[in-house]
Amino acid sequence: MSYITREVEEAVKIMAESFKIVLITGPRQVGKSTMLKELCGDDYAYVTLDDINNLQSAQNDPKLFFINHPGRLIIDEVQYCPELFVELKRIVDEKDETGQFILTGSQTFSLMKNVSESLAGRVGIMELKPLSTREILKQEKNTPFKPSVELLQSLVSDISYGELWKIIHRGSMPELYKSPQLNTEAFYASYVSTFVQRDVRQLTAVQNLRLFNRFITVLAARTSQELNYAAIAKEVEVDQKTIKSWIGVLEASGMVYIIPTFSNNHLKRVTKAPVLYFFDTGLAAYLGRWKTAEVLQHGAYSGAILENYCVSEIIKSYSNQGIIDYPVYFYRDKDKKEIDLIIEESGVLYPIEIKQSAAPDIKMTQHMSVLEKAKGYKVGPKTVLAQVDRYYLLAEDTLVCPIKDI
């Protein structure tokens, strides 16, 4: 398959026209380098610090490194060499030009620390996620998902839910669609092995890799659930401090995302535990040992995986616009009132329920009225994402949206 156009490309161009340096972070193998070579290959030289010779050159003498790589430059996996950041600052401060360098890295948190210390005000930061279903199906939409009555006029994707579950099971890594014959189990086995051997060892001192592998398998079985560090620690047989550290590693590497609870001074009984999602459902399916799309679709974890898929797709729709502060939350209180997802925009709260049902009903939105107590906010259309084939209204303020058209 030829190059898959990425929705984020326009945002990258705008960022390069606005900042002296652009930093693109994201998990391994999501296509950062491929996209930049396609988008900027005629205007930028390319060097990767995955190459040991390039890395040693950069570490030993950053100034000489840039002399040997003059002009506009893409530096891949820049987190391996924090020594470059001071020299980058000196170079870009010498001339008032935007787009002098584009940096990529697969370790978000460590990169942010170096950027904040050395390049503040000079760098625009973006994240590249795995492929969205829009990109896989080559649908030109390129707008953040926000519920509205106008969605009733939208065209619905012509794929079936059986086909969608095949995408959910296969995952969203570009290599899997570039090479359709590639076995997913073999791909993810290699992916996890590379991640553990390289990123995990660099980010934290994991003494027992067997336990860490067990930990990510346990976590996959808890996707779309509130984070209970004590329960996970008990199952993995390590302490809670270790679990928190390891989850931080997964966050830093872009493998998982933690959605905070929505809180407001007038919502007194909100629980504090956040919810964890994997950015790639294919990885979660591999770790959970769900061997086929059919087993995944009809198994005990199908509801959790479907919710994970919806949340991931919605976040990608924002990330692909260059937005890194995702306006998404969930709600649960001590009275067991729960809302799967809340999108907040310009003082408006858009509550969303995610259901497997092909026949959703108004009872599914019964807890959403609690948000009317949130001081300083209005409540937008209530939305149920379901396995339906068209948009329609359950009530004047309640919209049903097809999951396959997020």
Backbone torsions as a table, in degrees:
resi	resn	phi	psi	omega
1	MET	NA	143.5	180.0
2	SER	-75.4	178.6	-178.3
3	TYR	-56.4	135.3	177.6
4	ILE	-92.8	116.2	180.0
5	THR	-61.7	134.1	-179.0
6	ARG	-101.3	138.1	-179.1
7	GLU	-63.0	-26.8	-175.4
8	VAL	-75.9	-7.7	-172.9
9	GLU	-56.6	-43.3	-178.8
10	GLU	-64.3	-38.6	178.1
11	ALA	-65.6	-35.7	177.1
12	VAL	-63.0	-44.5	179.8
13	LYS	-60.8	-44.8	-179.8
14	ILE	-63.7	-41.6	179.9
15	MET	-63.3	-41.5	-179.3
16	ALA	-68.1	-23.8	177.0
17	GLU	-85.8	-7.0	-174.0
18	SER	-113.1	-24.8	-176.3
19	PHE	-126.9	154.0	177.1
20	LYS	-68.6	-33.0	-179.4
21	ILE	-130.5	139.8	172.4
22	VAL	-115.9	131.6	176.4
23	LEU	-114.3	121.4	177.7
24	ILE	-113.8	115.4	178.8
25	THR	-105.1	170.8	179.4
26	GLY	154.5	162.3	-178.2
27	PRO	-60.4	164.9	174.8
28	ARG	-60.5	144.3	170.7
29	GLN	63.9	24.5	175.3
30	VAL	-89.5	-2.7	173.9
31	GLY	102.5	21.3	-179.4
32	LYS	-60.2	-52.9	-178.0
33	SER	-66.0	-42.7	-179.6
34	THR	-60.3	-45.2	179.9
35	MET	-62.8	-44.9	-176.8
36	LEU	-67.6	-37.6	176.5
37	LYS	-63.9	-39.0	178.7
38	GLU	-69.3	-39.8	-173.6
39	LEU	-84.1	-36.4	-170.4
40	CYS	-125.5	7.3	-172.1
41	GLY	-59.1	-28.7	-179.7
42	ASP	-79.3	-19.1	-173.6
43	ASP	-111.2	-13.8	-175.1
44	TYR	-129.3	140.7	166.6
45	ALA	-78.3	162.7	-176.0
46	TYR	-130.4	135.1	174.7
47	VAL	-143.0	138.2	179.4
48	THR	-114.3	136.8	177.2
49	LEU	-87.0	5.3	166.7
50	ASP	-69.7	-22.9	176.5
51	ASP	-79.3	121.3	-174.0
52	ILE	-61.6	-33.2	178.8
53	ASN	-68.1	-43.6	176.8
54	ASN	-63.3	-41.1	-178.6
55	LEU	-63.9	-46.2	-179.5
56	GLN	-64.2	-38.2	177.0
57	SER	-61.1	-44.4	-179.1
58	ALA	-67.2	-40.1	-178.6
59	GLN	-70.5	-39.5	-175.0
60	ASN	-73.6	-37.6	-176.5
61	ASP	-154.8	84.9	-178.2
62	PRO	-56.1	-38.2	-179.4
63	LYS	-64.4	-44.3	178.7
64	LEU	-65.9	-34.8	178.2
65	PHE	-56.7	-45.3	-178.2
66	PHE	-75.8	-28.0	174.0
67	ILE	-64.4	-38.5	179.1
68	ASN	-77.2	-13.1	177.7
69	HIS	-129.7	71.3	-175.8
70	PRO	-76.2	163.7	174.2
71	GLY	81.0	-168.0	-179.3
72	ARG	-66.6	135.0	-168.4
73	LEU	-143.0	136.0	167.9
74	ILE	-97.1	123.7	177.5
75	ILE	-113.4	114.2	-175.5
76	ASP	-92.2	140.6	179.8
77	GLU	57.7	49.1	-173.8
78	VAL	-68.7	-16.4	-178.6
79	GLN	-64.1	-18.3	-179.9
80	TYR	-70.4	-16.5	-174.7
81	CYS	-135.4	77.5	177.7
82	PRO	-62.4	-17.1	178.6
83	GLU	-61.8	-20.7	-177.2
84	LEU	-74.4	-22.5	-168.4
85	PHE	-66.4	-38.8	179.1
86	VAL	-64.2	-42.1	179.5
87	GLU	-68.7	-36.4	174.9
88	LEU	-58.6	-44.4	178.7
89	LYS	-58.8	-45.7	-178.7
90	ARG	-62.0	-43.3	-176.4
91	ILE	-65.9	-47.8	-175.3
92	VAL	-71.5	-23.8	178.3
93	ASP	-75.4	-13.7	-179.1
94	GLU	-76.4	-22.5	179.1
95	LYS	-143.5	148.2	-174.4
96	ASP	-93.6	66.4	179.7
97	GLU	-123.9	141.2	175.8
98	THR	-89.0	160.4	175.5
99	GLY	66.7	30.7	-178.6
100	GLN	-70.4	-37.1	-179.1
101	PHE	-138.2	147.5	169.2
102	ILE	-122.9	124.0	-177.7
103	LEU	-111.6	146.2	172.5
104	THR	-129.0	155.4	177.4
105	GLY	-163.8	151.8	-177.4
106	SER	-109.1	16.2	177.5
107	GLN	-131.1	89.9	-169.2
108	THR	-57.4	-53.3	-171.2
109	PHE	-65.1	-44.7	-179.1
110	SER	-64.0	-37.2	177.6
111	LEU	-64.6	-44.5	-178.6
112	MET	-58.5	-39.2	179.7
113	LYS	-61.5	-47.9	179.9
114	ASN	-65.7	-38.5	179.9
115	VAL	-65.8	-46.0	-177.0
116	SER	-63.8	-31.3	-178.6
117	GLU	-81.2	-33.0	-170.4
118	SER	-112.4	-31.2	-168.3
119	LEU	-123.9	20.1	-178.4
120	ALA	-54.9	132.5	178.9
121	GLY	84.6	-11.0	-177.4
122	ARG	-108.0	-11.1	-169.7
123	VAL	-126.2	136.4	171.3
124	GLY	-101.5	132.5	-172.8
125	ILE	-111.4	133.4	178.3
126	MET	-135.2	162.4	175.4
127	GLU	-124.3	137.6	173.7
128	LEU	-109.1	124.0	179.5
129	LYS	-98.4	171.7	171.2
130	PRO	-57.8	168.9	-177.6
131	LEU	-55.9	139.1	168.5
132	SER	-83.4	161.2	176.6
133	THR	-63.0	-33.4	174.4
134	ARG	-54.9	-45.0	-179.1
135	GLU	-69.5	-41.0	179.3
136	ILE	-61.1	-41.0	-178.6
137	LEU	-88.5	-0.4	179.9
138	LYS	58.3	45.2	175.9
139	GLN	-95.2	130.4	-179.9
140	GLU	-92.3	99.5	-179.5
141	LYS	-125.6	-62.3	167.8
142	ASN	56.5	42.2	174.4
143	THR	-135.9	146.0	176.2
144	PRO	-63.3	145.2	179.4
145	PHE	-75.6	123.2	174.7
146	LYS	-144.5	120.9	-178.2
147	PRO	-60.0	136.8	176.2
148	SER	-161.6	157.5	178.5
149	VAL	-63.7	-26.7	178.8
150	GLU	-60.6	-22.2	178.4
151	LEU	-62.2	-20.1	178.7
152	LEU	-60.5	-23.5	-179.7
153	GLN	-89.7	-1.1	-174.6
154	SER	-73.6	151.1	173.2
155	LEU	-82.4	135.0	-178.5
156	VAL	-90.4	141.9	177.2
157	SER	-57.0	142.1	-176.1
158	ASP	-90.5	10.3	175.8
159	ILE	-82.2	156.9	176.6
160	SER	-86.4	166.8	176.5
161	TYR	-70.3	-27.3	173.2
162	GLY	-61.9	-41.3	178.2
163	GLU	-68.7	-37.4	178.5
164	LEU	-63.9	-40.4	179.2
165	TRP	-65.5	-28.8	175.2
166	LYS	-66.3	-38.3	176.2
167	ILE	-67.4	-43.5	179.0
168	ILE	-58.3	-42.3	-178.5
169	HIS	-72.7	-42.0	-178.6
170	ARG	-69.5	-31.8	179.0
171	GLY	97.4	-167.4	-170.5
172	SER	-132.9	22.9	176.3
173	MET	-79.5	131.7	-175.0
174	PRO	-54.5	-37.3	-176.5
175	GLU	-60.5	-30.1	-179.0
176	LEU	-70.6	-20.9	179.2
177	TYR	-103.9	-22.1	171.0
178	LYS	-69.8	-34.5	-179.2
179	SER	-125.7	81.8	-175.4
180	PRO	-58.5	-23.5	-179.7
181	GLN	-78.2	-9.3	-176.7
182	LEU	-66.7	128.8	179.1
183	ASN	-72.6	126.2	-175.0
184	THR	-64.7	-39.2	-178.7
185	GLU	-64.5	-40.8	177.9
186	ALA	-66.2	-40.5	-179.8
187	PHE	-61.8	-50.9	-175.4
188	TYR	-71.8	-30.0	174.2
189	ALA	-60.2	-44.5	178.0
190	SER	-67.3	-39.7	-178.7
191	TYR	-61.7	-48.4	-179.1
192	VAL	-65.1	-40.6	179.4
193	SER	-61.9	-45.4	178.7
194	THR	-63.1	-43.6	180.0
195	PHE	-60.2	-47.3	-177.9
196	VAL	-66.6	-43.5	-175.3
197	GLN	-71.0	-30.0	-174.4
198	ARG	-106.7	-64.2	-173.4
199	ASP	-68.9	-44.1	-177.0
200	VAL	-63.3	-45.8	-179.4
201	ARG	-63.4	-30.5	-179.7
202	GLN	-78.7	-34.6	-173.6
203	LEU	-86.1	-27.8	-177.5
204	THR	-154.0	156.9	-178.5
205	ALA	-87.7	77.7	177.4
206	VAL	-79.8	117.7	-177.7
207	GLN	-83.7	-30.7	-174.6
208	ASN	-124.1	97.6	-177.5
209	LEU	-67.8	-27.3	177.3
210	ARG	-62.8	-42.6	177.8
211	LEU	-66.0	-38.2	179.0
212	PHE	-64.6	-41.4	176.4
213	ASN	-62.0	-39.2	176.8
214	ARG	-64.2	-40.5	179.8
215	PHE	-58.6	-47.5	-177.6
216	ILE	-70.2	-27.3	174.7
217	THR	-68.9	-43.1	176.8
218	VAL	-61.9	-40.7	-178.4
219	LEU	-65.0	-37.9	178.9
220	ALA	-60.9	-34.7	178.9
221	ALA	-73.8	-9.9	-179.2
222	ARG	-113.2	15.6	178.4
223	THR	-63.4	145.6	-178.1
224	SER	71.5	13.0	177.9
225	GLN	-112.9	158.4	173.8
226	GLU	-62.6	141.9	-179.1
227	LEU	-73.9	117.5	176.1
228	ASN	-116.5	92.6	-174.6
229	TYR	-60.5	-37.9	-177.7
230	ALA	-64.7	-42.6	-178.7
231	ALA	-67.4	-40.4	178.7
232	ILE	-65.5	-43.6	179.5
233	ALA	-60.0	-40.6	179.6
234	LYS	-65.0	-41.4	-177.8
235	GLU	-70.3	-37.5	-178.6
236	VAL	-83.2	-21.7	-180.0
237	GLU	72.8	45.7	169.5
238	VAL	-135.7	175.8	-178.7
239	ASP	-85.0	165.8	-177.0
240	GLN	-64.0	-34.6	179.1
241	LYS	-60.9	-40.3	178.3
242	THR	-65.7	-42.5	179.4
243	ILE	-60.9	-44.2	179.2
244	LYS	-62.7	-39.9	178.2
245	SER	-64.1	-44.1	-178.0
246	TRP	-68.5	-37.6	175.8
247	ILE	-64.4	-35.5	174.8
248	GLY	-60.9	-37.1	176.2
249	VAL	-63.0	-44.4	179.5
250	LEU	-65.1	-38.2	175.5
251	GLU	-64.2	-46.7	-177.9
252	ALA	-61.0	-30.3	-178.6
253	SER	-92.6	1.9	176.4
254	GLY	74.8	17.6	-179.1
255	MET	-84.4	-30.0	179.2
256	VAL	-131.7	161.0	175.7
257	TYR	-133.5	136.9	-178.7
258	ILE	-110.0	120.0	-178.7
259	ILE	-94.6	125.1	-179.3
260	PRO	-77.9	162.5	174.2
261	THR	-76.1	147.4	174.4
262	PHE	-82.1	127.8	-179.3
263	SER	-129.4	154.0	179.9
264	ASN	-156.9	147.8	-176.4
265	ASN	-56.9	-24.1	-177.4
266	HIS	-95.8	4.1	174.8
267	LEU	-113.0	92.5	-165.0
268	LYS	-82.1	-23.8	-168.6
269	ARG	-109.9	26.7	-177.3
270	VAL	-72.9	135.5	174.2
271	THR	-75.7	155.9	-174.0
272	LYS	-97.9	-18.6	-174.5
273	ALA	-67.8	129.1	177.6
274	PRO	-80.5	176.6	178.9
275	VAL	-116.0	139.4	-178.0
276	LEU	-107.0	137.8	176.5
277	TYR	-132.1	148.4	169.2
278	PHE	-86.5	141.6	178.2
279	PHE	-75.4	-21.5	-179.2
280	ASP	-122.6	112.8	-179.0
281	THR	-66.7	-27.0	177.0
282	GLY	-63.6	-39.5	176.9
283	LEU	-65.5	-43.6	178.3
284	ALA	-62.1	-40.4	179.4
285	ALA	-65.0	-40.7	178.2
286	TYR	-63.6	-47.3	-178.5
287	LEU	-65.4	-32.6	179.3
288	GLY	-83.1	-2.3	179.0
289	ARG	61.0	36.9	173.2
290	TRP	-89.9	102.9	-164.2
291	LYS	-73.1	-30.4	-176.9
292	THR	-132.9	162.7	177.0
293	ALA	-62.3	-36.4	-178.8
294	GLU	-66.5	-44.1	177.6
295	VAL	-62.2	-41.8	179.9
296	LEU	-65.0	-44.9	-175.9
297	GLN	-64.5	-35.0	-173.2
298	HIS	-109.1	4.4	-177.1
299	GLY	-85.1	179.9	-175.7
300	ALA	-66.2	-24.4	-176.8
301	TYR	-99.6	10.2	-174.5
302	SER	-60.8	-39.1	179.4
303	GLY	-63.9	-42.0	179.5
304	ALA	-66.5	-41.7	-179.9
305	ILE	-67.3	-39.1	179.1
306	LEU	-64.9	-40.5	176.1
307	GLU	-63.6	-44.0	177.6
308	ASN	-56.6	-46.3	179.7
309	TYR	-58.4	-48.0	-177.0
310	CYS	-62.5	-45.9	-179.5
311	VAL	-63.3	-43.5	179.4
312	SER	-60.8	-44.3	-179.6
313	GLU	-64.6	-39.6	179.3
314	ILE	-65.6	-43.6	178.1
315	ILE	-62.7	-41.2	177.9
316	LYS	-59.7	-36.1	-178.9
317	SER	-64.3	-26.3	175.2
318	TYR	-85.7	-44.5	179.6
319	SER	-57.2	-37.6	-178.1
320	ASN	-72.1	-5.9	171.7
321	GLN	-99.0	6.7	-179.3
322	GLY	85.9	10.9	-179.8
323	ILE	-90.4	123.0	-179.1
324	ILE	-109.6	-12.4	176.0
325	ASP	-99.8	86.2	-171.2
326	TYR	-69.1	128.6	-175.1
327	PRO	-86.4	50.1	-174.0
328	VAL	-121.9	141.5	-178.6
329	TYR	-144.1	172.0	168.2
330	PHE	-131.6	168.0	-177.3
331	TYR	-133.3	134.2	171.0
332	ARG	-154.2	134.9	178.3
333	ASP	-120.9	178.1	-175.5
334	LYS	-73.0	-9.1	173.0
335	ASP	-90.9	9.2	178.4
336	LYS	65.8	24.3	170.0
337	LYS	-82.2	130.8	-172.5
338	GLU	-138.2	141.4	173.4
339	ILE	-128.3	123.4	-172.3
340	ASP	-59.8	-41.5	-174.9
341	LEU	-151.9	141.0	174.2
342	ILE	-129.0	124.5	172.5
343	ILE	-99.5	128.1	-179.8
344	GLU	-110.8	126.0	178.9
345	GLU	-148.9	122.9	175.9
346	SER	51.8	43.1	176.6
347	GLY	79.1	9.4	178.0
348	VAL	-114.2	134.7	177.3
349	LEU	-103.4	127.7	179.3
350	TYR	-112.3	99.2	-178.5
351	PRO	-80.5	139.7	-175.1
352	ILE	-133.7	132.5	169.3
353	GLU	-109.1	141.4	-178.5
354	ILE	-116.3	118.6	-173.8
355	LYS	-131.1	145.7	173.8
356	GLN	-72.9	-20.1	-171.9
357	SER	-56.2	146.4	170.5
358	ALA	-98.5	2.2	180.0
359	ALA	-141.2	66.9	-177.4
360	PRO	-65.5	153.1	177.7
361	ASP	-130.5	168.8	-171.9
362	ILE	-64.9	-22.4	179.2
363	LYS	-62.2	-23.9	-178.8
364	MET	-66.6	-14.6	-178.8
365	THR	-107.5	12.5	-170.1
366	GLN	-63.9	-26.0	-178.1
367	HIS	-86.8	-9.5	-173.6
368	MET	-67.8	-22.3	-178.3
369	SER	-65.4	-18.5	179.1
370	VAL	-60.4	-27.1	-178.9
371	LEU	-69.0	-16.8	178.3
372	GLU	-65.3	-16.1	177.5
373	LYS	-82.9	-11.0	-176.0
374	ALA	-71.7	111.5	-176.8
375	LYS	-67.9	134.5	177.1
376	GLY	90.2	2.5	-179.0
377	TYR	-125.7	151.5	166.2
378	LYS	-105.7	156.0	178.0
379	VAL	-104.9	123.0	179.8
380	GLY	-82.9	-166.3	179.7
381	PRO	-56.3	135.3	172.4
382	LYS	-78.4	140.8	-172.9
383	THR	-134.0	137.7	170.2
384	VAL	-115.6	118.8	172.0
385	LEU	-89.0	123.5	-174.3
386	ALA	-144.9	169.7	179.5
387	GLN	-84.8	63.4	177.8
388	VAL	-109.6	171.2	-175.7
389	ASP	-106.3	-2.4	179.3
390	ARG	-154.1	162.9	173.3
391	TYR	-80.3	143.4	171.4
392	TYR	-162.5	168.6	-179.1
393	LEU	-99.5	133.7	169.4
394	LEU	-87.6	-29.1	175.5
395	ALA	-154.7	175.3	-176.9
396	GLU	-59.7	-30.4	-178.1
397	ASP	-111.5	16.5	-174.8
398	THR	-131.8	119.3	-173.5
399	LEU	-111.6	138.4	171.2
400	VAL	-104.2	126.7	-179.0
401	CYS	-118.7	139.0	175.0
402	PRO	-69.3	129.5	177.6
403	ILE	-58.3	-35.5	-176.2
404	LYS	-71.0	-2.2	-178.4
405	ASP	-120.1	21.2	179.7
406	ILE	-60.7	NA	NA
